[in-house]
Each structure stands twice: as structure tokens, then as C-alpha cells.
Amino acid sequence: MAKKKTETTVEEKLRALYNLQLVDMRIDEIRSVRGELPLEVEDLEAEVAGLDKRLNNLGIEVTAYEDEIKTKKNGIETSKELIKKYTEQQKSVRNNREYESLNKEVEFQELEIQLAEKQIKQLGALIEQKNETVTETTTKIEERKSHLQHKKDELDAILAETQKEEDVLLDKSKDFAAKADERLVTAYQRIRSSVKNGLAIVSVERGASGGSFFTIPPQVQMEIASRKKIITDEHSGRILVDKDLADEQESFMQGIFKG
């Protein structure tokens, strides 16, 4: 004859549920730590990408200035050739009008040379400024890349460590959930998802609920301490347990977490 399955008491369900919450809170902590580091890595990657783009743009700007200087220098050489040409032509002109016309062309080319030389000087100053910025940006990229690698290594280490712990805790979460009543676990998950701190089950301390701090009548406190039925806080909706049960389970779970 098959053995009759022993009915789980309310107290056992409450202990299992409290353990479940402690495990779930620890999982939340792990995911919180893991959740911040990837964001830091992502921000650093975006910063490095932005700096790389800036460095590339600076290189394009410097090249454009250098090309412009080459164009200006070629222009100067062209003007010099024209001046030489016009000066030679002046030697064979027939009248003053032709001479003056060629003289104006020479003066115009001399002005073109002066303007080009001034622009070359300005472009050179701009290149110098850009090169200084290139040096600063390159140094900053190296620093940020080093910091990024450090954060990536840190993240990899934490991922390796916490993933193992999380997997163990997820198994324990299933075990404790199985020991509690299915409807009770469903209610616990519903409450947990609707409250800010994720506490679906709280203890009674100094005559008040840890969830709402409203005073609980002595008769209800006695019922909670008897652990004979599930009682919820009428203000917060959380499941209530006595402080002794909460302390016992926290002490019990500390041993498991350390192990």
C-alpha cells in the first residue's frame, strides 16, 4: 500500500516562502551588480567610438588644410611665372598704356602672392592647433581604452562568478517554491512584483507590519505567531510572519549563502 503523502503545515509553507524571498532578493542583488557594469562598459565603448571618430575627423581636416597649402603654394609659383612673363613683355611694349596695363597685372599677381602667403600662415597655425588636439585626443583614447579593458575584465570576472551563484540560487528558488503552496507562491510573486522593495512577506516588529508600519491588533499578532494560517497586512497586502520565524530563516539562509 502506498504511503500517504504528509500534508505540509502552514508554518512549513511560511518558512519555505520566507526562504524563497531571501533567495530571490539575493538573485536581485546579483543581477543589480551585473546590470550596472554592462552599462558602464557600453558607455565607455560609446565614448571611445566617439573619440575615434573625432580623431578621424581631425585627420581629415589636417589633410584638407595641407592640400590647401599645396594649392596655395602652386598658385604662388604660377603668380611668379606670370610676373616674370609680364616683366619681360614690358620690355617690348610700344606705349605707356600697354606698359601700365602689364604693370597692373604684375601688381595683381604680387597681391595674390601676399594673400596666398598670409593664408598659408593661417592654415599652418590651424594645422598646429589641430595637431595639438590630435595629441590630446590620442592620449585620451589610450586612457579610456585602458579603463574600458579594465571594466571588461571586471565584468567578465563578475559574470563568471555571479552566474555560477545565480544558477545555484535559481535551483534553490525552485526547491523552496515547491515546498510552499502553489497558490501561495503565485500570490507571493504577484505581491513582490507590485511593491517597490520586492518584499512580499514581512515580519511583525514592535506590533507593526514591516510593510506599512500600521499597528496590528494584539489578537491578529497572536494568530500570526501561532503560524496556523496565512495572514496578510490589510494596508500593504504583504504576507505577515512573526519576527522569530523571520530571524530563524534569515540565520538559516545565511549559512546556505556562505556555503
Buried (B, 14 or more C-beta within 10 A) or exposed (E): EEEEEEEEEBEBBBBBBBBBBBBBBBBBEBEEEBEEBBEBBEEBBEBBEEBBEBBEEBEEBBEEBEEBBEEBEEBBEBBBEBBEBBEEBBEEBEEEEEBEBBBEBBEBBEEBBEBBEEBBEEBEEBBEEBEEBBEEBEEBBEEBBEBBEEBBEEBEEBBEEBEEEBEBBEEBBEEBBEBBBEEBBEBBBEBBEEBEEEBBBBBBEEEBBBBBEEEBEEEBBEBBBEBEEBBBBEEBBBBBBBBEBBEEBEEEBEEBEEE
